[in-house]
Amino acid sequence: MTRPQAVPTIQTDNDFTRVTEWRFTPGAETGWHRHEYHYVVVPLLTGRLRLETRHGERLADLGAGVSYAREAGVEHNVINANEYEFAFIEVEFKDRPLGPG
């Protein structure tokens, strides 16, 4: 099955964070990927996402403004399970050594 692709828009990308807005038309997907950094997701809308993982598939109900965090290494495909556009902000925390001060 071919699905439309979710659209990422990088808002900030520097030495310590990357902030991306993800927009999904109905049925759109991110494609399989592995998170190389710890991250936080902040949904912009209330809705449902379908998560495909190595261990199977599940639905996640998300509330607008209700964030959640995951550790680096998560592998999945994220699919909009709503009949409307869905969007969230993803904040990735890049690993970097602590400096002086």
C-alpha positions as CSV (number, residue, x, y, z in Angstrom):
1,M,0.0,0.0,0.0
2,T,1.4,3.4,-1.0
3,R,0.5,6.2,1.4
4,P,1.0,9.9,1.1
5,Q,4.1,11.2,2.9
6,A,3.9,13.4,6.0
7,V,5.6,16.8,5.5
8,P,8.4,17.8,8.0
9,T,9.3,21.4,8.3
10,I,12.4,22.1,10.4
11,Q,11.9,25.2,12.5
12,T,15.2,25.1,14.4
13,D,18.4,23.0,14.0
14,N,21.4,23.9,16.0
15,D,24.1,22.1,18.1
16,F,21.7,21.0,20.8
17,T,18.2,20.7,19.4
18,R,16.2,20.2,16.3
19,V,12.6,21.3,16.2
20,T,10.4,19.9,13.4
21,E,6.7,20.5,12.7
22,W,5.1,17.4,11.1
23,R,1.9,17.7,9.1
24,F,-0.1,14.7,7.9
25,T,-2.9,14.6,5.4
26,P,-5.4,11.8,6.2
27,G,-3.6,8.5,5.9
28,A,-0.2,10.1,5.5
29,E,2.9,8.4,7.0
30,T,6.4,9.3,8.1
31,G,7.9,6.1,6.7
32,W,10.0,3.7,8.8
33,H,12.6,5.5,10.8
34,R,14.8,5.2,13.9
35,H,15.2,8.2,16.3
36,E,18.8,8.9,16.9
37,Y,18.1,11.4,19.7
38,H,15.8,11.6,22.8
39,Y,12.7,13.5,21.8
40,V,9.5,15.2,22.9
41,V,6.3,15.4,20.8
42,V,3.7,18.1,21.3
43,P,0.5,17.5,19.4
44,L,-1.1,20.6,17.9
45,L,-4.5,18.9,17.5
46,T,-6.4,16.2,19.3
47,G,-6.5,13.0,17.3
48,R,-5.3,9.4,16.7
49,L,-2.1,8.1,15.2
50,R,-1.4,4.5,14.1
51,L,2.1,3.3,15.1
52,E,3.7,0.4,13.2
53,T,6.6,-1.1,15.1
54,R,8.7,-4.3,15.0
55,H,6.3,-5.7,17.7
56,G,3.1,-4.9,15.8
57,E,0.7,-2.1,15.4
58,R,-1.2,0.1,17.9
59,L,-3.3,3.2,18.0
60,A,-2.3,6.2,20.1
61,D,-4.8,8.8,21.1
62,L,-3.2,12.3,21.5
63,G,-4.5,15.5,23.0
64,A,-3.7,18.9,21.7
65,G,-0.8,20.4,23.8
66,V,-0.4,17.1,25.8
67,S,3.3,16.3,25.3
68,Y,5.1,13.0,25.7
69,A,8.8,12.0,25.6
70,R,10.6,9.0,24.2
71,E,14.2,7.8,24.3
72,A,16.6,7.5,21.4
73,G,16.4,4.3,19.4
74,V,12.6,4.1,18.9
75,E,11.9,2.6,15.5
76,H,8.5,3.0,13.9
77,N,6.3,4.3,11.1
78,V,3.7,6.9,12.2
79,I,0.4,7.2,10.2
80,N,-2.4,9.7,10.5
81,A,-5.5,7.6,11.5
82,N,-7.8,10.6,11.3
83,E,-10.1,11.8,8.5
84,Y,-8.5,15.3,8.9
85,E,-5.1,16.8,8.8
86,F,-3.0,16.1,11.9
87,A,0.1,17.9,13.1
88,F,2.6,17.9,15.9
89,I,5.9,19.5,16.9
90,E,8.9,17.2,17.6
91,V,11.8,18.5,19.7
92,E,14.9,16.3,19.5
93,F,17.7,16.7,22.0
94,K,21.1,16.2,20.4
95,D,23.8,14.6,22.5
96,R,26.7,16.9,23.2
97,P,29.4,17.0,25.8
98,L,29.0,19.4,28.7
99,G,31.3,22.4,28.5
100,P,32.6,24.8,31.1
101,G,30.2,27.0,32.9
